[in-house]
């Protein structure tokens, strides 16, 4: 029995990509609401993988500021987006 490519793609979209996209969108929305205004332009979400949210800051100064509030941000994200399964925030400069 052969499967049609379109059916396989649809199954992939509905079973994995759409839930992944929804999870990322909810985290992105919450992030933009929670992040202090001075950091919004300097800190971007990079990825969510294995319970880790990777955030990239554009300079060490903003990474330091982000580090100071990252515990509170993590707690808020866990409350608002439990489906994302975020256990840790990893910070990087980029």
N, C-alpha and C positions, 0 to 999 in steps of 0.2 A: 504494500500500500504506500503510495507517495502522497506527500503533503504539498499543497501549493505554497509557493514562496510568500504570497500575500497573506495567507493564513498564519504562517510561521511568524512573519513580522508583526502582525496584529497581536498575536499571542504574546510575543516579547514585549511589545509596547504596553499592553494592558497588565501583564504580569510583573514586569520589572521596571521599565523605564518610567511609566506614568507615576507609580508610587514613589520612585526615587526623585522624580521631578517635583512632586507635591511636597515631599519631605524637605527638599532644598529650598523651595519657595517659602514654606512656612518659617524656616530658620532665617532665611534672608530678610523676610518682613520683620520678624521679631528683632533681629540684629539691628536693623536700621532704626527701630523704635527705641531700643535699649542703649545703643552706643551714645556716649556723650557727644554733643554737637561738634566740639573741636576735633574729634577723631574721625568723624564720618568720611571726610575727604581723603584721609591718610591711611585708613585701615580697611582692607577688603577681604571678604571671605574667599578662600581659594578652593577648599573641598571639604567634604565630609566623608570619612572613610574609617571603618573599624572603630566606631565610637569616638573618633577624634575629629574636631573641627579645626582646620588649619586656617589661620588668619595671617595675612601679609600686611606689614606696615611699611610705609615708604621711607622711614628713617628710624634710627635708634631712639630718637627722642619720643616719637609716637609709639614705638614698641614698648618703651619703658612706661609711658602713661597707660597703655593698654594692659600691661602686666599688673599695674596697680589695681585695676578694676576687673581683671579677668575672672576672679573667683565669684564675684557678684554677678557678672555677665553669664557665667556658666550656670549658676543656680537659677537665674531667671530663664535662660534658654531651656533648661531641663524641665522647668515648670510649664512654660508655654508650649514647648514642642517635644513632649515625651516620646512621640513616635520616631523622632530623629535618633534617639539613643546616644546622645552626646555625653561622654564621660570625661572628656578632657578637651582643653583648648590648647593648641600648639601655635606658638607665635614664631614668625619668621620675618626677615627683612627682604624686601624685593622691589 
